[in-house]
Amino acid sequence: MKIIIALAFVAIIASLASALVFMMRGSREDGAGNKRMAWALTVRIGISVLVFLCILIAWKLGYIQPHGIPASS
């Protein structure tokens, strides 16, 4: 599970980097750069939501356990 989440975070960073590249190149006359940047950011959001849902499902199935700080002082 840890490897899957780590790979997802790497994919999120890669998507952000590609969006940055498309933004820095600027838009071409046909606007393809803007569309590619928007698509890269959409992919990043999709991966982030998928990671969040995977963490919730893993917690619900008991694969991971929260280790919160005790409330008593």
PyMOL Python script that loads the backbone (N, CA, C, O; Angstrom):
from pymol import cmd

cmd.read_pdbstr("""\
ATOM      1  N   MET A   1       0.827  -1.190   0.000  1.00  0.00           N
ATOM      2  CA  MET A   1       0.000   0.000   0.000  1.00  0.00           C
ATOM      3  C   MET A   1       0.873   1.254   0.000  1.00  0.00           C
ATOM      4  O   MET A   1       0.559   2.234  -0.677  1.00  0.00           O
ATOM      5  N   LYS A   2       1.966   1.220   0.760  1.00  0.00           N
ATOM      6  CA  LYS A   2       2.850   2.381   0.823  1.00  0.00           C
ATOM      7  C   LYS A   2       3.484   2.667  -0.532  1.00  0.00           C
ATOM      8  O   LYS A   2       3.668   3.823  -0.912  1.00  0.00           O
ATOM      9  N   ILE A   3       3.813   1.606  -1.255  1.00  0.00           N
ATOM     10  CA  ILE A   3       4.444   1.784  -2.566  1.00  0.00           C
ATOM     11  C   ILE A   3       3.467   2.412  -3.548  1.00  0.00           C
ATOM     12  O   ILE A   3       3.846   3.276  -4.339  1.00  0.00           O
ATOM     13  N   ILE A   4       2.213   1.982  -3.501  1.00  0.00           N
ATOM     14  CA  ILE A   4       1.195   2.536  -4.406  1.00  0.00           C
ATOM     15  C   ILE A   4       0.991   4.014  -4.138  1.00  0.00           C
ATOM     16  O   ILE A   4       0.902   4.811  -5.072  1.00  0.00           O
ATOM     17  N   ILE A   5       0.915   4.386  -2.873  1.00  0.00           N
ATOM     18  CA  ILE A   5       0.716   5.794  -2.517  1.00  0.00           C
ATOM     19  C   ILE A   5       1.939   6.617  -2.910  1.00  0.00           C
ATOM     20  O   ILE A   5       1.801   7.736  -3.405  1.00  0.00           O
ATOM     21  N   ALA A   6       3.135   6.071  -2.693  1.00  0.00           N
ATOM     22  CA  ALA A   6       4.352   6.789  -3.084  1.00  0.00           C
ATOM     23  C   ALA A   6       4.407   6.986  -4.597  1.00  0.00           C
ATOM     24  O   ALA A   6       4.781   8.061  -5.066  1.00  0.00           O
ATOM     25  N   LEU A   7       4.040   5.967  -5.359  1.00  0.00           N
ATOM     26  CA  LEU A   7       4.002   6.100  -6.823  1.00  0.00           C
ATOM     27  C   LEU A   7       2.959   7.125  -7.267  1.00  0.00           C
ATOM     28  O   LEU A   7       3.177   7.861  -8.229  1.00  0.00           O
ATOM     29  N   ALA A   8       1.834   7.168  -6.569  1.00  0.00           N
ATOM     30  CA  ALA A   8       0.807   8.160  -6.900  1.00  0.00           C
ATOM     31  C   ALA A   8       1.318   9.573  -6.639  1.00  0.00           C
ATOM     32  O   ALA A   8       1.046  10.481  -7.425  1.00  0.00           O
ATOM     33  N   PHE A   9       2.053   9.771  -5.548  1.00  0.00           N
ATOM     34  CA  PHE A   9       2.617  11.092  -5.265  1.00  0.00           C
ATOM     35  C   PHE A   9       3.646  11.485  -6.326  1.00  0.00           C
ATOM     36  O   PHE A   9       3.723  12.650  -6.716  1.00  0.00           O
ATOM     37  N   VAL A  10       4.426  10.526  -6.787  1.00  0.00           N
ATOM     38  CA  VAL A  10       5.381  10.801  -7.863  1.00  0.00           C
ATOM     39  C   VAL A  10       4.628  11.192  -9.137  1.00  0.00           C
ATOM     40  O   VAL A  10       5.050  12.098  -9.855  1.00  0.00           O
ATOM     41  N   ALA A  11       3.521  10.510  -9.416  1.00  0.00           N
ATOM     42  CA  ALA A  11       2.714  10.849 -10.589  1.00  0.00           C
ATOM     43  C   ALA A  11       2.110  12.240 -10.466  1.00  0.00           C
ATOM     44  O   ALA A  11       2.005  12.959 -11.460  1.00  0.00           O
ATOM     45  N   ILE A  12       1.712  12.625  -9.260  1.00  0.00           N
ATOM     46  CA  ILE A  12       1.166  13.973  -9.043  1.00  0.00           C
ATOM     47  C   ILE A  12       2.244  15.027  -9.312  1.00  0.00           C
ATOM     48  O   ILE A  12       1.981  16.033  -9.970  1.00  0.00           O
ATOM     49  N   ILE A  13       3.444  14.793  -8.806  1.00  0.00           N
ATOM     50  CA  ILE A  13       4.546  15.731  -9.041  1.00  0.00           C
ATOM     51  C   ILE A  13       4.873  15.806 -10.526  1.00  0.00           C
ATOM     52  O   ILE A  13       5.123  16.893 -11.048  1.00  0.00           O
ATOM     53  N   ALA A  14       4.874  14.668 -11.211  1.00  0.00           N
ATOM     54  CA  ALA A  14       5.156  14.651 -12.648  1.00  0.00           C
ATOM     55  C   ALA A  14       4.086  15.425 -13.418  1.00  0.00           C
ATOM     56  O   ALA A  14       4.403  16.141 -14.368  1.00  0.00           O
ATOM     57  N   SER A  15       2.839  15.289 -13.019  1.00  0.00           N
ATOM     58  CA  SER A  15       1.759  16.018 -13.675  1.00  0.00           C
ATOM     59  C   SER A  15       1.903  17.525 -13.451  1.00  0.00           C
ATOM     60  O   SER A  15       1.678  18.316 -14.368  1.00  0.00           O
ATOM     61  N   LEU A  16       2.276  17.915 -12.241  1.00  0.00           N
ATOM     62  CA  LEU A  16       2.510  19.333 -11.966  1.00  0.00           C
ATOM     63  C   LEU A  16       3.675  19.866 -12.794  1.00  0.00           C
ATOM     64  O   LEU A  16       3.618  20.981 -13.311  1.00  0.00           O
ATOM     65  N   ALA A  17       4.718  19.070 -12.916  1.00  0.00           N
ATOM     66  CA  ALA A  17       5.880  19.494 -13.694  1.00  0.00           C
ATOM     67  C   ALA A  17       5.526  19.651 -15.171  1.00  0.00           C
ATOM     68  O   ALA A  17       5.963  20.602 -15.818  1.00  0.00           O
ATOM     69  N   SER A  18       4.741  18.727 -15.699  1.00  0.00           N
ATOM     70  CA  SER A  18       4.363  18.850 -17.111  1.00  0.00           C
ATOM     71  C   SER A  18       3.456  20.060 -17.327  1.00  0.00           C
ATOM     72  O   SER A  18       3.565  20.735 -18.351  1.00  0.00           O
ATOM     73  N   ALA A  19       2.567  20.343 -16.380  1.00  0.00           N
ATOM     74  CA  ALA A  19       1.732  21.539 -16.500  1.00  0.00           C
ATOM     75  C   ALA A  19       2.594  22.801 -16.479  1.00  0.00           C
ATOM     76  O   ALA A  19       2.323  23.757 -17.205  1.00  0.00           O
ATOM     77  N   LEU A  20       3.633  22.798 -15.644  1.00  0.00           N
ATOM     78  CA  LEU A  20       4.539  23.934 -15.593  1.00  0.00           C
ATOM     79  C   LEU A  20       5.258  24.119 -16.925  1.00  0.00           C
ATOM     80  O   LEU A  20       5.405  25.243 -17.406  1.00  0.00           O
ATOM     81  N   VAL A  21       5.702  23.024 -17.513  1.00  0.00           N
ATOM     82  CA  VAL A  21       6.384  23.100 -18.808  1.00  0.00           C
ATOM     83  C   VAL A  21       5.450  23.667 -19.868  1.00  0.00           C
ATOM     84  O   VAL A  21       5.848  24.532 -20.649  1.00  0.00           O
ATOM     85  N   PHE A  22       4.205  23.184 -19.901  1.00  0.00           N
ATOM     86  CA  PHE A  22       3.249  23.685 -20.888  1.00  0.00           C
ATOM     87  C   PHE A  22       2.930  25.160 -20.657  1.00  0.00           C
ATOM     88  O   PHE A  22       2.721  25.909 -21.611  1.00  0.00           O
ATOM     89  N   MET A  23       2.893  25.578 -19.383  1.00  0.00           N
ATOM     90  CA  MET A  23       2.618  26.973 -19.083  1.00  0.00           C
ATOM     91  C   MET A  23       3.795  27.859 -19.497  1.00  0.00           C
ATOM     92  O   MET A  23       3.594  28.940 -20.050  1.00  0.00           O
ATOM     93  N   MET A  24       5.014  27.405 -19.232  1.00  0.00           N
ATOM     94  CA  MET A  24       6.187  28.211 -19.545  1.00  0.00           C
ATOM     95  C   MET A  24       6.432  28.317 -21.050  1.00  0.00           C
ATOM     96  O   MET A  24       6.952  29.328 -21.523  1.00  0.00           O
ATOM     97  N   ARG A  25       6.067  27.296 -21.792  1.00  0.00           N
ATOM     98  CA  ARG A  25       6.213  27.362 -23.240  1.00  0.00           C
ATOM     99  C   ARG A  25       5.270  28.398 -23.838  1.00  0.00           C
ATOM    100  O   ARG A  25       5.528  28.949 -24.908  1.00  0.00           O
ATOM    101  N   GLY A  26       4.193  28.651 -23.141  1.00  0.00           N
ATOM    102  CA  GLY A  26       3.226  29.615 -23.644  1.00  0.00           C
ATOM    103  C   GLY A  26       2.263  28.973 -24.613  1.00  0.00           C
ATOM    104  O   GLY A  26       2.472  27.853 -25.080  1.00  0.00           O
ATOM    105  N   SER A  27       1.232  29.682 -24.899  1.00  0.00           N
ATOM    106  CA  SER A  27       0.227  29.133 -25.809  1.00  0.00           C
ATOM    107  C   SER A  27       0.672  29.340 -27.251  1.00  0.00           C
ATOM    108  O   SER A  27       1.223  30.379 -27.613  1.00  0.00           O
ATOM    109  N   ARG A  28       0.423  28.350 -28.035  1.00  0.00           N
ATOM    110  CA  ARG A  28       0.694  28.456 -29.464  1.00  0.00           C
ATOM    111  C   ARG A  28      -0.472  29.169 -30.111  1.00  0.00           C
ATOM    112  O   ARG A  28      -1.432  29.552 -29.442  1.00  0.00           O
ATOM    113  N   GLU A  29      -0.383  29.344 -31.413  1.00  0.00           N
ATOM    114  CA  GLU A  29      -1.469  30.030 -32.112  1.00  0.00           C
ATOM    115  C   GLU A  29      -2.773  29.259 -32.030  1.00  0.00           C
ATOM    116  O   GLU A  29      -3.848  29.857 -31.996  1.00  0.00           O
ATOM    117  N   ASP A  30      -2.687  27.920 -31.999  1.00  0.00           N
ATOM    118  CA  ASP A  30      -3.905  27.119 -31.943  1.00  0.00           C
ATOM    119  C   ASP A  30      -4.390  26.867 -30.513  1.00  0.00           C
ATOM    120  O   ASP A  30      -5.440  26.253 -30.325  1.00  0.00           O
ATOM    121  N   GLY A  31      -3.657  27.324 -29.516  1.00  0.00           N
ATOM    122  CA  GLY A  31      -4.068  27.175 -28.117  1.00  0.00           C
ATOM    123  C   GLY A  31      -3.833  25.787 -27.558  1.00  0.00           C
ATOM    124  O   GLY A  31      -4.401  25.447 -26.520  1.00  0.00           O
ATOM    125  N   ALA A  32      -3.015  24.976 -28.208  1.00  0.00           N
ATOM    126  CA  ALA A  32      -2.773  23.608 -27.747  1.00  0.00           C
ATOM    127  C   ALA A  32      -2.043  23.586 -26.411  1.00  0.00           C
ATOM    128  O   ALA A  32      -2.252  22.673 -25.613  1.00  0.00           O
ATOM    129  N   GLY A  33      -1.190  24.575 -26.152  1.00  0.00           N
ATOM    130  CA  GLY A  33      -0.457  24.615 -24.883  1.00  0.00           C
ATOM    131  C   GLY A  33      -1.385  24.773 -23.701  1.00  0.00           C
ATOM    132  O   GLY A  33      -1.190  24.135 -22.666  1.00  0.00           O
ATOM    133  N   ASN A  34      -2.395  25.618 -23.843  1.00  0.00           N
ATOM    134  CA  ASN A  34      -3.353  25.815 -22.759  1.00  0.00           C
ATOM    135  C   ASN A  34      -4.169  24.554 -22.503  1.00  0.00           C
ATOM    136  O   ASN A  34      -4.442  24.204 -21.355  1.00  0.00           O
ATOM    137  N   LYS A  35      -4.552  23.882 -23.568  1.00  0.00           N
ATOM    138  CA  LYS A  35      -5.337  22.657 -23.413  1.00  0.00           C
ATOM    139  C   LYS A  35      -4.505  21.571 -22.750  1.00  0.00           C
ATOM    140  O   LYS A  35      -5.008  20.834 -21.902  1.00  0.00           O
ATOM    141  N   ARG A  36      -3.238  21.465 -23.129  1.00  0.00           N
ATOM    142  CA  ARG A  36      -2.372  20.451 -22.530  1.00  0.00           C
ATOM    143  C   ARG A  36      -2.110  20.766 -21.066  1.00  0.00           C
ATOM    144  O   ARG A  36      -2.040  19.850 -20.246  1.00  0.00           O
ATOM    145  N   MET A  37      -1.962  22.045 -20.717  1.00  0.00           N
ATOM    146  CA  MET A  37      -1.757  22.421 -19.332  1.00  0.00           C
ATOM    147  C   MET A  37      -3.013  22.100 -18.516  1.00  0.00           C
ATOM    148  O   MET A  37      -2.911  21.564 -17.412  1.00  0.00           O
ATOM    149  N   ALA A  38      -4.177  22.418 -19.040  1.00  0.00           N
ATOM    150  CA  ALA A  38      -5.425  22.124 -18.336  1.00  0.00           C
ATOM    151  C   ALA A  38      -5.603  20.619 -18.159  1.00  0.00           C
ATOM    152  O   ALA A  38      -6.061  20.164 -17.111  1.00  0.00           O
ATOM    153  N   TRP A  39      -5.241  19.847 -19.185  1.00  0.00           N
ATOM    154  CA  TRP A  39      -5.352  18.390 -19.083  1.00  0.00           C
ATOM    155  C   TRP A  39      -4.399  17.847 -18.021  1.00  0.00           C
ATOM    156  O   TRP A  39      -4.775  16.957 -17.257  1.00  0.00           O
ATOM    157  N   ALA A  40      -3.178  18.365 -17.960  1.00  0.00           N
ATOM    158  CA  ALA A  40      -2.214  17.910 -16.957  1.00  0.00           C
ATOM    159  C   ALA A  40      -2.710  18.218 -15.545  1.00  0.00           C
ATOM    160  O   ALA A  40      -2.554  17.397 -14.642  1.00  0.00           O
ATOM    161  N   LEU A  41      -3.300  19.380 -15.350  1.00  0.00           N
ATOM    162  CA  LEU A  41      -3.824  19.732 -14.030  1.00  0.00           C
ATOM    163  C   LEU A  41      -5.054  18.896 -13.689  1.00  0.00           C
ATOM    164  O   LEU A  41      -5.266  18.555 -12.525  1.00  0.00           O
ATOM    165  N   THR A  42      -5.865  18.563 -14.690  1.00  0.00           N
ATOM    166  CA  THR A  42      -7.020  17.688 -14.467  1.00  0.00           C
ATOM    167  C   THR A  42      -6.561  16.296 -14.055  1.00  0.00           C
ATOM    168  O   THR A  42      -7.152  15.683 -13.166  1.00  0.00           O
ATOM    169  N   VAL A  43      -5.527  15.803 -14.687  1.00  0.00           N
ATOM    170  CA  VAL A  43      -4.970  14.499 -14.314  1.00  0.00           C
ATOM    171  C   VAL A  43      -4.467  14.540 -12.880  1.00  0.00           C
ATOM    172  O   VAL A  43      -4.676  13.590 -12.124  1.00  0.00           O
ATOM    173  N   ARG A  44      -3.808  15.627 -12.497  1.00  0.00           N
ATOM    174  CA  ARG A  44      -3.310  15.758 -11.122  1.00  0.00           C
ATOM    175  C   ARG A  44      -4.451  15.702 -10.116  1.00  0.00           C
ATOM    176  O   ARG A  44      -4.341  15.037  -9.086  1.00  0.00           O
ATOM    177  N   ILE A  45      -5.536  16.392 -10.407  1.00  0.00           N
ATOM    178  CA  ILE A  45      -6.686  16.378  -9.502  1.00  0.00           C
ATOM    179  C   ILE A  45      -7.285  14.981  -9.417  1.00  0.00           C
ATOM    180  O   ILE A  45      -7.658  14.522  -8.337  1.00  0.00           O
ATOM    181  N   GLY A  46      -7.373  14.313 -10.553  1.00  0.00           N
ATOM    182  CA  GLY A  46      -7.912  12.957 -10.562  1.00  0.00           C
ATOM    183  C   GLY A  46      -7.058  11.997  -9.748  1.00  0.00           C
ATOM    184  O   GLY A  46      -7.588  11.176  -9.001  1.00  0.00           O
ATOM    185  N   ILE A  47      -5.744  12.094  -9.887  1.00  0.00           N
ATOM    186  CA  ILE A  47      -4.849  11.227  -9.117  1.00  0.00           C
ATOM    187  C   ILE A  47      -4.957  11.542  -7.631  1.00  0.00           C
ATOM    188  O   ILE A  47      -4.949  10.631  -6.804  1.00  0.00           O
ATOM    189  N   SER A  48      -5.059  12.821  -7.285  1.00  0.00           N
ATOM    190  CA  SER A  48      -5.175  13.210  -5.874  1.00  0.00           C
ATOM    191  C   SER A  48      -6.451  12.659  -5.250  1.00  0.00           C
ATOM    192  O   SER A  48      -6.429  12.164  -4.123  1.00  0.00           O
ATOM    193  N   VAL A  49      -7.551  12.742  -5.971  1.00  0.00           N
ATOM    194  CA  VAL A  49      -8.819  12.204  -5.470  1.00  0.00           C
ATOM    195  C   VAL A  49      -8.726  10.686  -5.328  1.00  0.00           C
ATOM    196  O   VAL A  49      -9.217  10.118  -4.354  1.00  0.00           O
ATOM    197  N   LEU A  50      -8.094  10.034  -6.304  1.00  0.00           N
ATOM    198  CA  LEU A  50      -7.934   8.584  -6.247  1.00  0.00           C
ATOM    199  C   LEU A  50      -7.087   8.163  -5.044  1.00  0.00           C
ATOM    200  O   LEU A  50      -7.415   7.183  -4.376  1.00  0.00           O
ATOM    201  N   VAL A  51      -6.009   8.886  -4.761  1.00  0.00           N
ATOM    202  CA  VAL A  51      -5.174   8.580  -3.592  1.00  0.00           C
ATOM    203  C   VAL A  51      -5.977   8.751  -2.313  1.00  0.00           C
ATOM    204  O   VAL A  51      -5.899   7.916  -1.412  1.00  0.00           O
ATOM    205  N   PHE A  52      -6.746   9.826  -2.228  1.00  0.00           N
ATOM    206  CA  PHE A  52      -7.562  10.072  -1.041  1.00  0.00           C
ATOM    207  C   PHE A  52      -8.573   8.944  -0.836  1.00  0.00           C
ATOM    208  O   PHE A  52      -8.743   8.458   0.282  1.00  0.00           O
ATOM    209  N   LEU A  53      -9.244   8.527  -1.914  1.00  0.00           N
ATOM    210  CA  LEU A  53     -10.216   7.445  -1.801  1.00  0.00           C
ATOM    211  C   LEU A  53      -9.546   6.126  -1.428  1.00  0.00           C
ATOM    212  O   LEU A  53     -10.100   5.351  -0.647  1.00  0.00           O
ATOM    213  N   CYS A  54      -8.368   5.864  -1.975  1.00  0.00           N
ATOM    214  CA  CYS A  54      -7.636   4.640  -1.629  1.00  0.00           C
ATOM    215  C   CYS A  54      -7.257   4.628  -0.153  1.00  0.00           C
ATOM    216  O   CYS A  54      -7.340   3.587   0.499  1.00  0.00           O
ATOM    217  N   ILE A  55      -6.842   5.776   0.379  1.00  0.00           N
ATOM    218  CA  ILE A  55      -6.493   5.857   1.801  1.00  0.00           C
ATOM    219  C   ILE A  55      -7.732   5.622   2.662  1.00  0.00           C
ATOM    220  O   ILE A  55      -7.660   4.919   3.670  1.00  0.00           O
ATOM    221  N   LEU A  56      -8.863   6.201   2.274  1.00  0.00           N
ATOM    222  CA  LEU A  56     -10.097   5.985   3.035  1.00  0.00           C
ATOM    223  C   LEU A  56     -10.534   4.526   2.999  1.00  0.00           C
ATOM    224  O   LEU A  56     -10.943   3.975   4.021  1.00  0.00           O
ATOM    225  N   ILE A  57     -10.451   3.900   1.833  1.00  0.00           N
ATOM    226  CA  ILE A  57     -10.842   2.496   1.705  1.00  0.00           C
ATOM    227  C   ILE A  57      -9.895   1.609   2.509  1.00  0.00           C
ATOM    228  O   ILE A  57     -10.341   0.677   3.178  1.00  0.00           O
ATOM    229  N   ALA A  58      -8.595   1.889   2.450  1.00  0.00           N
ATOM    230  CA  ALA A  58      -7.627   1.099   3.214  1.00  0.00           C
ATOM    231  C   ALA A  58      -7.881   1.234   4.709  1.00  0.00           C
ATOM    232  O   ALA A  58      -7.750   0.262   5.452  1.00  0.00           O
ATOM    233  N   TRP A  59      -8.240   2.427   5.151  1.00  0.00           N
ATOM    234  CA  TRP A  59      -8.546   2.632   6.572  1.00  0.00           C
ATOM    235  C   TRP A  59      -9.808   1.864   6.953  1.00  0.00           C
ATOM    236  O   TRP A  59      -9.857   1.229   8.006  1.00  0.00           O
ATOM    237  N   LYS A  60     -10.825   1.923   6.100  1.00  0.00           N
ATOM    238  CA  LYS A  60     -12.094   1.252   6.386  1.00  0.00           C
ATOM    239  C   LYS A  60     -11.921  -0.268   6.421  1.00  0.00           C
ATOM    240  O   LYS A  60     -12.563  -0.943   7.226  1.00  0.00           O
ATOM    241  N   LEU A  61     -11.059  -0.814   5.555  1.00  0.00           N
ATOM    242  CA  LEU A  61     -10.832  -2.259   5.515  1.00  0.00           C
ATOM    243  C   LEU A  61      -9.821  -2.731   6.564  1.00  0.00           C
ATOM    244  O   LEU A  61      -9.623  -3.934   6.735  1.00  0.00           O
ATOM    245  N   GLY A  62      -9.182  -1.790   7.264  1.00  0.00           N
ATOM    246  CA  GLY A  62      -8.262  -2.144   8.326  1.00  0.00           C
ATOM    247  C   GLY A  62      -6.824  -2.344   7.883  1.00  0.00           C
ATOM    248  O   GLY A  62      -6.004  -2.826   8.664  1.00  0.00           O
ATOM    249  N   TYR A  63      -6.497  -1.982   6.640  1.00  0.00           N
ATOM    250  CA  TYR A  63      -5.126  -2.123   6.163  1.00  0.00           C
ATOM    251  C   TYR A  63      -4.193  -1.110   6.812  1.00  0.00           C
ATOM    252  O   TYR A  63      -3.009  -1.391   6.996  1.00  0.00           O
ATOM    253  N   ILE A  64      -4.706   0.054   7.157  1.00  0.00           N
ATOM    254  CA  ILE A  64      -3.922   1.067   7.845  1.00  0.00           C
ATOM    255  C   ILE A  64      -4.672   1.506   9.098  1.00  0.00           C
ATOM    256  O   ILE A  64      -5.902   1.472   9.133  1.00  0.00           O
ATOM    257  N   GLN A  65      -3.944   1.911  10.109  1.00  0.00           N
ATOM    258  CA  GLN A  65      -4.539   2.325  11.377  1.00  0.00           C
ATOM    259  C   GLN A  65      -4.053   3.739  11.707  1.00  0.00           C
ATOM    260  O   GLN A  65      -2.873   4.039  11.528  1.00  0.00           O
ATOM    261  N   PRO A  66      -4.947   4.609  12.185  1.00  0.00           N
ATOM    262  CA  PRO A  66      -4.507   5.934  12.594  1.00  0.00           C
ATOM    263  C   PRO A  66      -3.703   5.855  13.889  1.00  0.00           C
ATOM    264  O   PRO A  66      -3.961   5.001  14.737  1.00  0.00           O
ATOM    265  N   HIS A  67      -2.730   6.749  14.034  1.00  0.00           N
ATOM    266  CA  HIS A  67      -1.862   6.768  15.205  1.00  0.00           C
ATOM    267  C   HIS A  67      -1.972   8.103  15.934  1.00  0.00           C
ATOM    268  O   HIS A  67      -0.995   8.529  16.550  1.00  0.00           O
ATOM    269  N   GLY A  68      -3.086   8.761  15.893  1.00  0.00           N
ATOM    270  CA  GLY A  68      -3.247  10.115  16.398  1.00  0.00           C
ATOM    271  C   GLY A  68      -2.603  10.405  17.734  1.00  0.00           C
ATOM    272  O   GLY A  68      -2.291   9.491  18.497  1.00  0.00           O
ATOM    273  N   ILE A  69      -2.407  11.666  18.010  1.00  0.00           N
ATOM    274  CA  ILE A  69      -1.842  12.106  19.294  1.00  0.00           C
ATOM    275  C   ILE A  69      -2.920  11.953  20.354  1.00  0.00           C
ATOM    276  O   ILE A  69      -4.069  12.322  20.111  1.00  0.00           O
ATOM    277  N   PRO A  70      -2.588  11.428  21.503  1.00  0.00           N
ATOM    278  CA  PRO A  70      -3.605  11.267  22.566  1.00  0.00           C
ATOM    279  C   PRO A  70      -4.195  12.624  22.979  1.00  0.00           C
ATOM    280  O   PRO A  70      -3.481  13.625  23.045  1.00  0.00           O
ATOM    281  N   ALA A  71      -5.483  12.644  23.252  1.00  0.00           N
ATOM    282  CA  ALA A  71      -6.176  13.885  23.592  1.00  0.00           C
ATOM    283  C   ALA A  71      -5.865  14.332  25.013  1.00  0.00           C
ATOM    284  O   ALA A  71      -5.935  15.526  25.302  1.00  0.00           O
ATOM    285  N   SER A  72      -5.524  13.412  25.906  1.00  0.00           N
ATOM    286  CA  SER A  72      -5.226  13.800  27.281  1.00  0.00           C
ATOM    287  C   SER A  72      -3.849  14.443  27.385  1.00  0.00           C
ATOM    288  O   SER A  72      -2.917  14.081  26.667  1.00  0.00           O
ATOM    289  N   SER A  73      -3.743  15.422  28.312  1.00  0.00           N
ATOM    290  CA  SER A  73      -2.440  16.087  28.449  1.00  0.00           C
ATOM    291  C   SER A  73      -1.780  15.786  29.749  1.00  0.00           C
ATOM    292  O   SER A  73      -0.680  16.272  30.010  1.00  0.00           O
TER     293      SER A  73
END
""", "prot")
cmd.dss("prot")
cmd.show_as("cartoon", "prot")
cmd.util.cbc("prot")
cmd.orient("prot")
